[in-house]
């Protein structure tokens, strides 16, 4: 659930990124944007030291003390074995202020190598680089690497434009999809169209009123218990629910046939929470992330005695969790950092490791995450351009070795959010509508919702669209 509106602030190493909360589609200031790694194995990030350095950098930025700021950034670079695209832009900015033109262009070139683009001319800190002859080649690289790519096909459009279908699940027993609705606080059952038709058929699941009090973000199917799981969350600053509920969040087990709540788990946390993303394993273990509380929780076993237990903290903005093939590790998209790796053999962890990857592969801005064979499908809606991307893993699933863009820079994609596997295909909820609403979830003036789109492409090992 996590789109970002970037307003890049050079020296502070922060992107004024309003993570449209799911809060995942989080309208929150994510101020810390550095990433995970390029080493031979996952490496832990010292979060406290990182925060300390980031705060120091912000102060130096205000003072415009560029030499001292550069020293802090270099120290941050030593602390983390890999660099995010945003870090590269900040280094380019500082080098520009220091009149180090060659170094500034080198950082911009490294940024362009990630396949992302940036409005350098529109950035007061970086625009002096535009007039440098060496920048034209970098600008062309950004243009070439971000041209439209369309390897998916449109399975159907939704007949209800304004529901904002944040998450998507596939219920194998019924052969239908289930989507959550931000605007209507409910769940919908979705069936693919008949041959020759373009619209999905959609029907509301009759949830209890208590389940519809807040926007519903995540939804997953539980094949073991034959249930659906959903996360109503009263996103702070959103409208459409009692103001006193703001920051509350729940995890519900729901009977998909009649909409009755089978079990409810209310999250008790010290501050506001948004249970924005979730996955359920084949044996019924539920993993759910708190986007603004920075933690991942688990529910397992008999639901009458089960608890919503915290298994990991220290995230900056955790999104979708995905279980590794060995069942001992949990991949979690940490929106501003990369892909965190949680060791499930430990009772609880606060010191996170991150999945190593080549510097030229961007792993920030990830919302949806899905393990597909020996690759991870990422829904990258916090980058420019927005992308659906496949990260190829090594045999042990301990690092990313390469990446393939499935779709980018297409009008139909809008802002995609999540992916689900069904019948040998990967389905993606796209054009969800987060770019149409303001920080309170209201439709922006002059905007109108357009029909959400269900995209699909073959799962790993498949070569044909079905």
Order of alpha helices (4+ residues) and beta strands (2+ residues): beta-beta-beta-beta-beta-beta-beta-alpha-alpha-alpha-alpha-alpha-beta-beta-beta-beta-beta-beta-beta-beta-beta-beta-beta-beta-beta-beta-beta-beta-beta-beta-beta-beta-beta-beta-beta-beta-beta
